[in-house]
Amino acid sequence: MITKIYKTLGTAACAVMLLTSCGEGFLDRVPTDAVSSDIFWKTETDADLALTGCYRQLYSPYRPEEMWFWDTASDNAFCYHNNKDYRSIGNGTMAASGVSVHNYFTYTEIRTCNEYLKMENTIQFSSEAKRQQYRAEVRMIRALALFFRVQAYGDFPFSEDVYETIDEAMVPRVAKDQLLSYIHSELQDIIPALPEEAESGRITKGAAQTFLVRLDMFTHDYAEAAQVAKQIIEGGNYKMPDLNYEQSFLKSNQYNAEVILSFEHNKPGGFGMWVAEFFPNAYGGWSSVVPTQSLLNTYETKNGLTIDEDPIYNEQNPFVNRDPRLRATILYPGQTWDKFADKSQYPHGYPSIEKGSGDYWSDADNATHTGMNFKKFYSDPAEIGDIWSCDRNFPIFRYAEVLLSYAEAKMELGQIDESVYQAIDQVRQRAEMPVVDRTKYATQDKLRELVRRERRVEFAYEGLRRYDLQRWGIMADVMPETIYHMNGTITDNLNAEGDYDVVLAPYTNDIEEVRQFTKGKNELLPVPQTVIDVNPNITQNPNY
């Protein structure tokens, strides 16, 4: 809607210039940069093209590069670069002015879907079932776009209309609860029209059901969440793959049995990406998104104990004997990953705590400022190829979320039975972790601790952490964290993980940033002032 206003204003300005400088009839021409509606919306092929255009709207925020940054809006990750406005979300200094990189108060994505749904009735489809399937897919895409904006801003100016004038588009925000109710009814309505199976990247019944589960968890409708999650589980269309955790996120395995819906890049088709921004400085990367100490501390030991419970845990050498998801997700000092396995150049693996190595925090702006980098999704750089021009998919929904949501919903309902433990076990066993201790985690409070810890490490670097913090109501408790630099030494001892042991110095004055959080304010992003300037009917979020 706001985007439509900008487009209309821009078009009006161009029209004035054209009318004052060109002769009669100049505007009576077929546009060369777009397909006219007079010749489009005629055939099923047109519908295919338009549907592809709607899928393209998943680009923001569901492409990997953006979801990786979105984790810095939580306690999972840190963004050092001040020109990236995501840093201000993480440290609580975000303001209505100057918002650019993370401006999600846009309407292009929703309007594109609205236009499809308005115009497709002019097309004669080969079957009514196909028409309804296409409509269901577009409505799902629109709902995904809207749901993320509700998470980011709360109230949002949504409408199913396609506005043609500036005056029509001057509408206020719609209440958050009303939008969530709308998304819920949309999902319930479209699920029957969607197929059980579809080509990769297309929306299926299972994808819509999983989205409904995610929505139900957000609104605390645990009864329906458990019911729908159980339907997905019993449907048998998805399962935890016969792969370990690291293998599950390789590009070569991106179509594994766990993936329910993915955002797809396609470099040969001209739709590529670059991941260099997230690589270490040694690769020419920028280390733009790096793990936090609190994320590191969340991983259990291989014994299935927290670091506070396991007597063999050594805080000076914290990377050994840990949940394998830690090594699969995080590049830490001493790790012999990819080029850092070359002893002639890197005799102690990743040298991020060695001053002068180039990857030490004060050596370069592009060095990691916590001593760690992420490597999940590109743990084998060879299959990525050119990190400045590559492609890979990103899972919007995967089966692990269904299992953990089922377990959490049942737990919150007080219905702790064997099916709850078995759901969690499937996720942990794929990660090569021990099954849940039924005696230790027998109560609702203890099981809640486990499920929340499990979700954090399972979905680290997937952009879901802020969503979880919002719905659990604990953002004010965890977001005001201190971001530390790692310091210490890397030893000559090669451990069982194949990495070099470290001796970390205590975290004292090695502070990169002290994050703040204002309750009643920072749960939501500020509405960009540019939006309010254009449409005075748009109000600002509280305390901005």
N, C-alpha and C positions, 0 to 999 in steps of 0.2 A: 504494500500500500504506500509506504513512504518512498520506496524506490519508484513507484509509479508517479508520484508527485515530482520527483527529480526529473524523470524522463519527460513528463509533460512540460515542465518549465523549460527544459533544454530544447524540446521540440518547438515550443512557442518562440523562444529566442531565435532559433535558426530560421523559423518561418518569417519573422520580421525582417531579418537580414536578406533573405532570399527575395521577399516581395519588394524590397526597396532597391534591389540592384539588378533584377532580372526581368525579362519581358514576359508578357502574357503567355500562358501555356507551358512555362518552364516546369511548373509543379505537376503537370499532367503527364507524368512519366512513371513507368514501373520501377520500383526501388531495386537497386542492384545489390544491396547488402542484406536483404530479407525476402522471404517468400510472402507474397500478398495473400491475404485471406480470401481474395476473390478466386484464386486458382488453387488454394490449399484446402484442406478439410473436405476432400472429395472421395478419396479412396482409402482402402484398408492400409495401403502402403504409407499414405499420409499419417494414418493413425500410428503405424509402427515408428515413423520418424518422430512424431510428437511425443510418443511414449518414451523413446530414447532421450528426448530433451528433458522430460520430467525426471528420469533417473539421474540425469546429469546434475539435478538440483541437490542430490545427496552430497555433492562435493563439499559443501560447508554445512555442518562441521564434520561429516563422517569419513572424510579422507584421512589416511593415517597421519600425514604431516600435521594436521590440525588437532586430531585427538591426542597425539603425543604432547603437543603444547598444552592441551586442556588439562593434562595431569598436573601441570604446574599451578593450576588453580586449586590444588588440594595440597595435603601434607606429603604427597608421594614424591614430588619433584620440584626442582628449582630452576628458574630461568635467570641467568646472569645478565643477559644483554638488556640494557635499559631501553633500547629502541624497540624492543618487543613488549607491547603493552600487557602481555600475559604476566610479566613480573609484578606489575602493580596489583593484579588480581590476587596473586599469592601473598603479597605483603600488606594488603589492605589499604593501599594508597590510591586506589582507582578513583578517578574523578570523571564528571560528566563531560568535561572538555578534553580534547586531545585523544579521544578514543578512536582507534583506527584498526589495528590488526585484528582485534577481537570484537569488532562491531557486529553483533548478531541481530541488531534491531533493523533487519532488512526484510523486504517483502517479496523480492524477486522469485524466491523458491516457491512460495505459496501461490503467488499470482500465476506462475507458469502452470501449476496444477489446476488452478481455478479455470484458466483459459481452456485447457484440455477438456475439462468436464463440461464447460459451457458449449464448446464447438463440436465435440465428437458426434453429437446426434445428427449431424448433417451427412455422416458417412454410413454407407451400407456395408455392414460387416458380413462375413461369411456365415456367422452364427451369432445368435443373441448371447450365448454363453461366453463367446470370445469378447464381445463388447463389455459384458459385465465383469469379466476377468480384468480387462484393461482398466476399466473404471476403478475396480478394487485396488489395483496396483497403484494407480495415481492417488487415490485417497489415502493409501498407506504412506506414500512418500510425503504427501502434504501433512499427515499426522505426525510423522517423524520430525519434519521441519518445525512444526508448531510446538511439539513437546519439548524439544531442546530450548526453544525460545521462552517457554514457560519456566523451565528450570533456571534459565539465565536471568530473566527479568520479572517473572511473576505475571502480572497482567500484560496483555499484548493486543494490538489492534487488529484482530482477526475478522475476516468476513469471507463468505463463499463467492461474493460478487467480484466482477472484473470492472473496476472503475475506469471511466473514460475521460473524466474531467478532474481538474484540481479540486473543485468544490466538493465533488462526490467523495474524493479520497480523504477529506478532512474529518476523519472519524476518531473517536477516543479509543482508549484501551478497553479490552474486555476483561472481566474479572478472571483471575487464575482458576478458581474453582469451576466456573462456567466452562472454561476452555478444557480443563481436565475431563469434565463430564462429557463434553462434545467429542473429545478424542476417544473416550471409552465407548460411546455409542457408535462411532465410526468403525472402530475395530470389531465390535460385535456384529455389525451389519455386513462387513466385507469378508469376514472369515469364510462363510459358506461359498463365496464366489471364487475363491483362490484354489489353485491346484495343489495336490500333495507334493508333486515334484515339478521342477522347472529347470531351465538352463541356468548355469552359474550366474549369480548376480541378480536374478529375477526373484520377485517376492512370491513366497509360497504361503500356504495355510499355516505351516509351522512357524514361519517368520512373523506372521500377524499374531498368532497365539503367543509367541515369545514376547512380542512387544506388549501385548495385553498383560502378561505376567509382570513385565517391568513397570508398566503403568500402575497395576494393582499394588505392587510393592511400594511405589512412591506415595500412593494415596492410602496405604495401610489397609487395603481390602484383602486381608490375608486369606480369607475363606475362598474367594474366587481365585486368587493367585495359586493356592495349593491345588484347587480343582483343575485349573487349566494346565498347570505344570504337570500334573499327573496324567492328563490326557496326552500331552506331548511325549512323556516318558513311555506310556503304554502304547503309543502309536508306532514306535519302533523305527521311525524314519531317521533318527539320529542316535549316535552313541559316542562314547569316548573312544578315540582311535587307538589302534594298536601301535602307538608311537609314544615315546617319552615326551616330556614337556617341551624340551628344546626342539626336538624334531617336529612337533606339532606346529611350530611357527616358522618353519623353513618355507621359502617360496615354493620349493618342489613339492611340499605337502599342503599347499594352501587350499586345496579342494578336499580335505580330509572329512571323515564322517561326522565330525563335531560341528562343522560350520553350517549355520542355519541361513545366514544372509551376510554377504560381504560387499564392501565397496570395492570396485575393480578399476585399477589403472590398466592402461593398455598402450605401451610405448609404440608398437608397430602401427597402431591406429591413430597415433598422434596425441595420445593422452597419457603422458608419462609423469614422472615425479623425480625429485632429487632428495636424497637422504643425507647428503654430506653435512648438512646443518647439524645433524645429530651425532656425527662421528667424532672421535677424539682428534685433538690437534695434530697428532702424528700422521693422520690421514689427510690433512688439510681441512679437516672438519671444524665446526664451530662450537661443539659441546653446548648447544643451546638449551637442551633439556637434560638435566642430570638428576640422579636419585638423591634422596635426603637420608640423613642418618636415621630418622624415625622409621622410614621404610625398611632400611637394612635391619633394624632391631626387631621388626615384626616377624621375620622368618623364623620358624622353629628350627631346632636342631634335628638331625636325622633320627634322633630317638623319639621324636614326636613331642618334645618338651619345649617350652619357651626358654629364651636365653636366661631368664631369671630362675628357672626351675632346674636347668641341667648343670650339674656340678662340673662337668668337663668343659663347659663353655669358657673361652678365654677372650675377654674383651680387647686384649691387645692383639690377638690373632683371630678376629671374629669371622673369617670367611671359611674356616674349615668345619667339617662335620655339620653342615647346615642343610636345610631343605634344598633339594636340587634345583628348585625353581629360582633360588637366589642366583646361582651361577648361570642359569639359562637366561636370566633377565638382566643381570647387572655385570658390567665390566668393572672389576675392582683391582686395587694395586697388587702386583705380584701375579696376576692372572696371565696365563700363557695362551692368549687368544689371538688367532690369526697372525699378523705380522709380529706381535709381541712374543711369539713362540720362537722367533729367530734369535738364538743365543748370541750370535756374533754381533748383532745390533742391540738386542735387549736381553742382557744376561740375567735379568731378574724379572722378566715378564713386563707387564704394564707398569711403567715407572712413575705413576701419578703422584707419589709422595716423595720423589727424589728431586730436590731443587736443581734446576739447570737441565732437566731432562727434556724440557719443551712441553711436557704435559703436567707439570707442577702448577698449581693455581696462580702463582705470581709470575710465571715465565711468559705467559701470553694471555690476552683477553679470550682467546679461543680454547684455552686449556680448561679442564673441568675445575669448577670452584668448590666441589665437595670431595674430590678424590676418586669419584666414580662416574661412569657413563652407563647409559642403557645400551643393550645390544639385542634384546628381544626383537624379533622380526627381521633381523639381518645378522644373525649369529654366524652365518657363513657368507662373508662378503663376496666370495668368488661367484656365487650364484646371482648376486645382485649386479655384478659387473661395474659399470661406470656409476659411481655413487652420485654424480651430478646429473645423470640422465638414465633413469631406470624405471622399473615398475614393479608393483606387487599389490596383492589384495590386502584388505583389512577387514577383520570380522566385526560386523555391527552386532550380530547376535551369534552366540555359540552355545553348545549344549551344556557346558559347565555352568552357565548362568541359570539355565532351567533347573538343574539339579540343586544348586545352592539356594536358589529362590524357593524351591519346593521345601527344602529342609528348614529354611528360615521361617517361611510362612507357617508351617506346621508347628515349629517351635514357639512362635509368637502366639499361636492359638492354644498352646498348652497341650498339643497332641504329639508328644514325643514318643515315637514308636520305632521299631526296627527299620521301617522304610526311610526314616529321617537319617539314621546312621548310614544306611546303605547308599543313599544319595551322596552324602559327603565322602564316603569311602571311595566311590567311583572317581571323584575328582582327585583325592589324595593319592590313590593308587596309580593313576596315570602319572603323577608327579614322583612316583617311587617313594612315597611316604607311608608310614604305618597307618593302619585303619584307626578309627576313632576309639579311644578308650571309653567303653560304655559306662564304666563305674565312675571315672573322673568327670565325665561330661553327662551326668544323669539329670541335672537340674536345668531349668530354663535359663538361669543367670549364667551358668558355666557354658552351656551350649551356645548361648548368645555370644559370649566371648570368642568361642571357637569359630563360629560361622562368620563373624565379622573379621576375624584375623584371616580366615581362609579366603574370603572375598578379596581382601586387600592384596594378598600375595598372588592369588590366581589371576587377578585382572590388572595387576600393576602394568603401567604404560599402555593402558587401553582406554583411558579417559573416563572411567566409570567411578572413580573414587569420590569426586565432588558430588555426584548424584547420590552416592551412598551416605555421605556426610550430611547432605541436606535432609534426606528422608529419615535418618536416625536422629536428627536434631542435635548433633554434637559438633557442628562446625566451630562454635565459639570455644569448645574445649580443646580442639586439636590444632586449629590453624595458627594460633599465636606461637609458633615454634621458632627455635633458633637454628639457623643454617650454619654448619661448621665446615671449616677446612680440615681435611685429614693431614696429619703429619706423622712422621715416624721413619722407620727403616724397613727395607726388604731384605730378608736373609738369603743365604745360599741354599737353604733346605727346601727341597722339592717335596711337597706333601702328597697325600693320597689322591687329592683332587687333580694332581698334575700341575699345581700352581706353587708359587714360592710363599713360604710363611712370611708374615710381617710382624713387626713389633710397633704398634701404634702408640703415639703419645696420648696422654689423657686430653680430653676436650676441655680446655680452660679458656684461653683468650683467643683461640683460633676461630673467630666469629666472622662469617661473611655477611650475615644479615639477621636482624631480629625482626621477625614478622609480627605485625599487629592484626587485630581483628576486632571490629566494633559490632557487638551484637545488636540486632535490629537494623543493621545497615548492610554489612558486607556479605550477608547471605545471598544477596542479589547484585547484579551488575547495575551501574547507573545507566539510565537512558542517555544516549549521546545528546549533547546540547544542540548539535546541528539538526537533529530530528525535531526537537521541541521548537527550534527557531522556524522550521518550515511549517509545522503543524501545531498551533497553539492549543489544540484539543488534547495533545499528548502530555500527560503529567509525568513528573519525575518520581523515582522511587524514594522511599523514606530516608531522610537524613543526608541526602546528597545536595 
